[in-house]
């Protein structure tokens, strides 16, 4: 059987090499199908990874309480916000935030508009956003309404052009602030750039933006599994604070966003793979057509082989091998093309791609199966030819 198999491969290879253009055209469908399946799935996975990374930078065990308010009560007081964590043991940290935008200047430099966030010292641990030099906002800054500021790396670079900003003075909407620290680089997240912001004490921000209360509270939950429990407890507490009006606030759960995004990208990837799978089947039909033409052309050769003692299964095996080799070669070339396309997309078009090895294996296996499925009919036709009739064929 081993000898017959190796002989079948040799004969198939000889036949494939003797008709290079036909071989290429018959492989084309499979080649495009495999390359499309892998590339589309890689793009889907790449965008999924990018979304996950962005959410990861925000923290998947994070909750954000946003206060819309009603009537005269549109915010929480700072004290109410700080006490939200009381009696909820699963809350690891809580950071109320007062934010707005302001014009920042360093002496005579051009002014730039930045996001200013008024924070408490807990912000560092809750948001996992630390300083690379200088110091952080401390409790004394909050109680003393200090005019001190932490700068994002991009803002620091823009204002001080590489010079050390620590100890320097900046103007925020005309008010003088002393720079006490520079934040580490955090990149961009769904909320925009984290490196183009200025952090100041929350009490100072309340005065600056004339905001008596707090509209946003960030909460860090000790374990991801406890997120829904904490959301329920916060809902209960906030409903009491706003006297039953649940429209006054909403709780934004990072975990929900992550799950929704993953579900969307998975659905899109599956749809893309389905579309590409159709082109694989079309490629298989192309191979079947070429193999049927090949059977007709080689009818006399089949007759000679049969008259010399070749059995039906030998002919069947030869044509089946030829079909599988064609589709396998198409699959391998398609894999190479997919890797090249993904490399080009990532490096030249900045499109995130991530090739999954299991998808590559499935695509190749599918191309081989297509070779078998669509090769059976032509192979069976060749094997069923009667030697006498085959020899008479011109």
C-alpha positions as CSV (number, residue, x, y, z in Angstrom):
1,X,0.0,0.0,0.0
2,X,2.9,2.3,0.9
3,X,4.5,1.8,-2.5
4,X,1.2,2.4,-4.3
5,X,0.7,5.6,-2.2
6,X,4.2,7.0,-3.0
7,X,3.7,6.0,-6.7
8,X,0.4,7.8,-6.7
9,X,2.1,10.9,-5.3
10,X,4.8,10.7,-7.9
11,X,2.3,10.4,-10.8
12,X,0.2,13.2,-9.4
13,X,3.2,15.5,-9.0
14,X,4.3,14.7,-12.6
15,X,0.8,15.5,-13.9
16,X,0.6,18.8,-11.8
17,X,4.0,19.9,-13.1
18,X,3.3,19.2,-16.7
19,X,0.3,21.6,-16.7
20,X,1.6,24.6,-14.6
21,X,-1.0,27.2,-15.8
22,X,-3.9,24.8,-15.3
23,X,-2.5,23.8,-11.8
24,X,-2.3,27.5,-10.8
25,X,-5.8,28.3,-12.0
26,X,-7.3,25.3,-10.3
27,X,-5.5,26.2,-7.0
28,X,-6.5,29.9,-7.2
29,X,-9.9,29.4,-5.7
30,X,-8.6,27.5,-2.7
31,X,-5.6,29.9,-2.4
32,X,-7.8,33.0,-2.2
33,X,-10.3,31.2,0.1
34,X,-7.7,30.1,2.6
35,X,-5.9,33.5,2.5
36,X,-9.2,35.3,3.0
37,X,-10.3,33.1,5.9
38,X,-7.0,33.5,7.8
39,X,-6.7,37.3,7.1
40,X,-10.3,38.2,8.0
41,X,-10.1,36.1,11.2
42,X,-6.7,37.7,12.0
43,X,-8.2,41.2,11.6
44,X,-11.2,40.3,13.8
45,X,-8.9,38.9,16.5
46,X,-6.6,41.9,16.2
47,X,-9.4,44.4,16.7
48,X,-10.7,42.3,19.6
49,X,-7.2,42.3,21.2
50,X,-7.0,46.1,20.7
51,X,-10.4,46.7,22.4
52,X,-9.5,44.3,25.2
53,X,-6.1,46.1,25.7
54,X,-7.9,49.5,25.8
55,X,-10.4,48.1,28.4
56,X,-7.5,46.5,30.3
57,X,-5.8,49.8,30.6
58,X,-9.0,51.2,32.2
59,X,-9.2,48.1,34.5
60,X,-11.7,45.3,34.2
61,X,-12.5,45.4,37.9
62,X,-13.5,49.1,37.7
63,X,-16.9,50.7,38.1
64,X,-17.8,54.2,37.3
65,X,-20.7,56.0,39.0
66,X,-22.0,58.9,36.9
67,X,-24.4,61.4,38.5
68,X,-26.9,63.1,36.3
69,X,-29.1,64.4,39.1
70,X,-32.6,65.9,39.0
71,X,-34.0,69.3,39.9
72,X,-31.7,71.1,42.4
73,X,-29.9,67.9,43.4
74,X,-27.6,67.2,40.4
75,X,-24.6,66.0,42.2
76,X,-23.3,64.1,45.3
77,X,-21.5,66.0,48.0
78,X,-17.8,65.1,48.3
79,X,-18.6,63.5,51.7
80,X,-21.5,61.4,50.3
81,X,-19.2,60.3,47.5
82,X,-16.4,59.2,49.9
83,X,-19.0,57.3,52.1
84,X,-20.4,55.3,49.2
85,X,-17.9,52.6,50.0
86,X,-19.1,52.3,53.6
87,X,-20.6,48.8,54.4
88,X,-19.5,47.4,51.0
89,X,-16.5,45.2,51.9
90,X,-15.8,44.2,48.2
91,X,-14.9,47.8,47.3
92,X,-11.0,48.0,47.4
93,X,-10.8,51.7,46.7
94,X,-12.9,54.7,45.7
95,X,-11.9,57.9,43.9
96,X,-14.3,60.8,43.4
97,X,-13.5,63.0,40.4
98,X,-14.4,66.6,39.4
99,X,-13.4,67.3,35.9
100,X,-13.5,70.0,33.3
101,X,-11.3,71.5,30.6
102,X,-8.9,74.4,31.1
103,X,-6.3,76.4,29.2
104,X,-2.8,75.6,30.4
105,X,0.2,77.9,29.9
106,X,3.8,77.9,31.0
107,X,4.7,81.6,31.2
108,X,4.7,82.9,27.7
109,X,4.3,79.6,25.8
110,X,1.4,79.0,23.6
111,X,-1.7,77.9,25.5
112,X,-3.2,74.5,25.1
113,X,-6.6,73.1,26.1
114,X,-6.3,70.1,28.5
115,X,-8.6,67.9,30.6
116,X,-8.3,68.9,34.3
117,X,-9.3,66.3,36.9
118,X,-9.8,67.2,40.5
119,X,-8.8,64.1,42.5
120,X,-8.1,62.6,45.9
121,X,-4.9,60.7,46.8
122,X,-6.9,57.4,46.3
123,X,-7.0,58.1,42.5
124,X,-3.4,56.7,42.2
125,X,-4.4,53.2,43.5
126,X,-8.0,53.0,42.1
127,X,-7.0,54.1,38.5
128,X,-3.5,52.5,38.8
129,X,-2.1,55.8,37.4
130,X,1.2,56.6,39.1
131,X,3.7,59.4,38.9
132,X,7.2,58.8,37.3
133,X,8.8,61.8,39.1
134,X,8.0,64.2,41.9
135,X,5.1,63.4,44.3
136,X,1.4,62.6,44.1
137,X,-1.5,64.6,45.5
138,X,-1.6,64.1,49.3
139,X,-4.4,64.5,51.9
140,X,-3.0,67.9,53.0
141,X,-3.4,69.2,49.4
142,X,-7.1,68.3,49.5
143,X,-7.8,69.8,53.0
144,X,-5.7,72.9,52.3
145,X,-7.2,73.6,48.8
146,X,-3.6,73.6,47.5
147,X,-2.8,74.9,44.0
148,X,-0.5,72.0,43.0
149,X,-0.6,70.0,39.8
150,X,0.5,66.7,38.3
151,X,1.1,66.7,34.6
152,X,0.5,64.0,32.0
153,X,3.7,63.2,30.0
154,X,2.4,64.8,26.7
155,X,1.3,68.0,28.5
156,X,4.7,68.2,30.3
157,X,6.6,67.7,27.1
158,X,4.5,70.4,25.3
159,X,4.9,72.9,28.1
160,X,8.5,72.4,29.1
161,X,10.1,71.1,25.9
162,X,12.2,68.4,27.7
163,X,13.1,70.5,30.7
164,X,12.3,69.3,34.2
165,X,8.8,70.7,35.2
166,X,9.0,69.8,38.9
167,X,8.8,72.9,41.0
168,X,7.9,75.1,38.0
169,X,4.7,77.2,37.8
170,X,1.9,76.8,35.2
171,X,-1.2,78.8,34.7
172,X,-4.6,77.0,34.6
173,X,-7.2,79.4,33.3
174,X,-5.0,82.2,34.6
175,X,-4.6,80.7,38.1
176,X,-1.0,79.9,39.2
177,X,-0.3,76.2,40.1
178,X,3.0,74.6,41.2
179,X,4.0,71.4,39.3
180,X,4.7,68.7,42.0
181,X,4.9,65.6,39.7
182,X,4.8,64.1,36.3
183,X,2.5,61.1,35.6
184,X,3.8,57.9,34.0
185,X,2.7,57.3,30.3
186,X,-0.6,55.6,30.1
187,X,-1.5,56.0,26.4
188,X,-5.1,56.4,25.2
189,X,-8.2,54.6,26.4
190,X,-11.8,54.7,25.4
191,X,-12.1,58.0,27.3
192,X,-9.4,59.7,25.2
193,X,-5.7,60.4,25.9
194,X,-4.5,59.9,29.5
195,X,-1.2,61.7,28.7
196,X,-2.8,65.0,28.0
197,X,-4.3,65.8,31.3
198,X,-3.6,67.7,34.5
199,X,-4.5,66.4,38.0
200,X,-5.1,68.8,40.8
201,X,-6.7,68.4,44.3
202,X,-10.4,67.8,44.2
203,X,-11.3,70.7,46.5
204,X,-9.3,73.1,44.3
205,X,-11.1,71.8,41.2
206,X,-14.5,72.4,42.9
207,X,-13.6,76.0,43.4
208,X,-12.0,76.3,39.9
209,X,-15.0,74.9,38.1
210,X,-17.5,76.3,40.6
211,X,-18.9,72.8,41.2
212,X,-20.0,72.2,44.7
213,X,-20.6,68.4,44.3
214,X,-19.2,65.4,42.5
215,X,-20.5,64.0,39.3
216,X,-18.2,61.0,38.8
217,X,-16.9,58.4,41.2
218,X,-14.4,55.6,40.2
219,X,-14.6,52.4,42.2
220,X,-12.1,49.5,42.3
221,X,-13.7,46.2,43.2
222,X,-11.5,43.6,44.9
223,X,-12.5,40.7,42.6
224,X,-14.0,40.7,39.1
225,X,-16.5,38.0,40.2
226,X,-17.9,40.4,42.8
227,X,-18.7,43.2,40.3
228,X,-22.5,42.4,40.0
229,X,-22.8,42.2,43.8
230,X,-21.2,45.6,44.3
231,X,-23.3,47.1,41.5
232,X,-26.5,45.9,43.3
233,X,-25.3,47.4,46.6
234,X,-24.4,50.7,45.1
235,X,-27.7,50.9,43.3
236,X,-29.5,50.4,46.6
237,X,-27.4,53.1,48.3
238,X,-27.7,55.6,45.5
239,X,-31.5,55.0,45.1
240,X,-31.9,56.0,48.8
241,X,-29.6,59.1,48.4
242,X,-31.7,60.3,45.4
243,X,-35.0,59.3,47.1
244,X,-36.0,56.6,44.7
245,X,-35.1,58.4,41.4
246,X,-33.0,55.8,39.6
247,X,-32.7,58.2,36.6
248,X,-30.4,60.4,38.6
249,X,-27.4,58.1,38.2
250,X,-25.9,55.3,36.2
251,X,-23.3,52.7,37.0
252,X,-20.9,51.9,34.2
253,X,-19.4,48.4,34.5
254,X,-16.2,47.8,32.6
255,X,-16.9,44.0,32.7
256,X,-20.2,44.5,30.8
257,X,-18.4,46.5,28.1
258,X,-15.7,43.9,27.7
259,X,-18.2,41.1,27.3
260,X,-20.3,43.1,24.8
261,X,-17.2,44.0,22.8
262,X,-16.0,40.4,22.8
263,X,-19.4,39.1,21.7
264,X,-19.6,41.7,18.8
265,X,-16.1,40.9,17.5
266,X,-16.7,37.2,17.8
267,X,-19.9,37.5,15.8
268,X,-18.2,39.6,13.1
269,X,-15.3,37.2,12.9
270,X,-17.6,34.3,12.4
271,X,-19.6,36.1,9.7
272,X,-16.3,37.0,7.9
273,X,-15.1,33.4,8.2
274,X,-18.5,32.2,6.7
275,X,-18.2,34.5,3.7
276,X,-14.6,33.4,3.2
277,X,-15.6,29.7,3.6
278,X,-18.0,30.1,0.6
279,X,-15.0,31.1,-1.6
280,X,-13.2,27.9,-0.4
281,X,-16.2,25.8,-1.6
282,X,-16.1,27.7,-5.0
283,X,-12.4,26.8,-5.1
284,X,-13.3,23.2,-4.6
285,X,-15.8,23.3,-7.5
286,X,-13.0,24.8,-9.7
287,X,-10.7,21.8,-8.8
288,X,-13.5,19.4,-9.6
289,X,-14.0,21.0,-13.0
290,X,-10.2,20.9,-13.8
291,X,-10.0,17.2,-12.6
292,X,-13.0,16.3,-14.9
293,X,-11.2,17.8,-17.8
294,X,-8.1,16.0,-16.8
295,X,-10.0,12.6,-16.7
296,X,-11.3,13.3,-20.2
297,X,-7.8,14.2,-21.5
298,X,-6.2,11.2,-20.0
299,X,-8.8,8.6,-20.9
300,X,-6.3,6.7,-23.1
301,X,-3.6,6.7,-20.4
302,X,-6.2,5.3,-17.9
303,X,-7.1,2.5,-20.5
304,X,-3.4,1.6,-20.9
305,X,-2.8,1.4,-17.1
306,X,-6.0,-0.7,-16.6
307,X,-5.0,-3.1,-19.4
308,X,-1.5,-3.5,-17.7
309,X,-3.2,-4.6,-14.6
310,X,-4.1,-1.4,-12.6
311,X,-7.1,-2.0,-10.4
312,X,-10.1,0.4,-10.0
313,X,-8.8,1.5,-6.6
314,X,-5.3,2.3,-8.0
315,X,-6.9,4.7,-10.5
316,X,-9.2,6.1,-7.9
317,X,-6.3,6.7,-5.5
318,X,-4.1,8.4,-8.2
319,X,-6.8,11.0,-9.1
320,X,-7.8,11.5,-5.5
321,X,-4.2,12.1,-4.5
322,X,-3.9,14.6,-7.4
323,X,-7.0,16.5,-6.2
324,X,-5.8,16.6,-2.6
325,X,-2.3,17.7,-3.6
326,X,-3.8,20.5,-5.7
327,X,-6.0,21.7,-2.9
328,X,-3.2,21.2,-0.3
329,X,-0.8,23.3,-2.4
330,X,-3.5,25.9,-2.8
331,X,-3.9,25.9,1.0
332,X,-0.2,26.2,1.8
333,X,0.2,29.1,-0.7
334,X,-2.9,30.7,0.8
335,X,-1.4,30.5,4.3
336,X,1.8,32.2,3.0
337,X,-0.3,34.9,1.3
338,X,-2.3,35.5,4.5
339,X,0.9,35.9,6.6
340,X,2.2,38.4,4.0
341,X,-1.1,40.3,3.9
342,X,-1.3,40.5,7.7
343,X,2.3,41.7,7.9
344,X,1.6,44.4,5.3
345,X,-1.6,45.5,7.0
346,X,0.1,45.8,10.4
347,X,3.2,47.6,9.3
348,X,2.0,49.8,6.4
349,X,-1.7,50.4,7.1
350,X,-1.6,50.2,11.0
351,X,-4.4,47.7,11.0
352,X,-4.3,45.4,14.1
353,X,-4.0,41.7,13.1
354,X,-3.4,38.6,15.1
355,X,-3.1,35.3,13.3
356,X,-4.3,32.3,15.3
357,X,-2.5,29.1,14.7
358,X,-5.6,27.0,15.2
359,X,-7.4,29.0,12.4
360,X,-4.4,28.3,10.1
361,X,-4.6,24.6,10.9
362,X,-8.4,24.5,10.4
363,X,-8.2,26.4,7.1
364,X,-5.5,24.0,5.7
365,X,-7.4,20.9,6.9
366,X,-10.6,22.3,5.3
367,X,-8.8,22.9,2.0
368,X,-7.5,19.2,2.1
369,X,-11.0,18.0,2.9
370,X,-12.4,20.0,-0.1
371,X,-9.8,18.3,-2.3
372,X,-11.1,14.9,-1.1
373,X,-14.8,15.8,-1.4
374,X,-14.6,17.5,-4.8
375,X,-12.0,14.9,-6.1
376,X,-14.2,11.9,-5.4
377,X,-16.5,12.4,-8.4
378,X,-13.7,12.9,-11.1
379,X,-11.6,10.1,-9.5
380,X,-14.6,7.7,-9.5
381,X,-15.4,8.6,-13.1
382,X,-11.7,7.8,-14.1
383,X,-11.7,4.5,-12.1
384,X,-15.0,3.4,-13.7
385,X,-13.8,3.7,-17.3
386,X,-13.7,0.3,-19.1
387,X,-10.3,-0.5,-20.5
388,X,-11.5,-1.3,-24.0
389,X,-13.5,1.9,-24.4
390,X,-10.7,3.9,-22.8
391,X,-8.2,2.6,-25.3
392,X,-10.4,3.4,-28.3
393,X,-10.6,7.1,-27.1
394,X,-8.6,9.5,-29.2
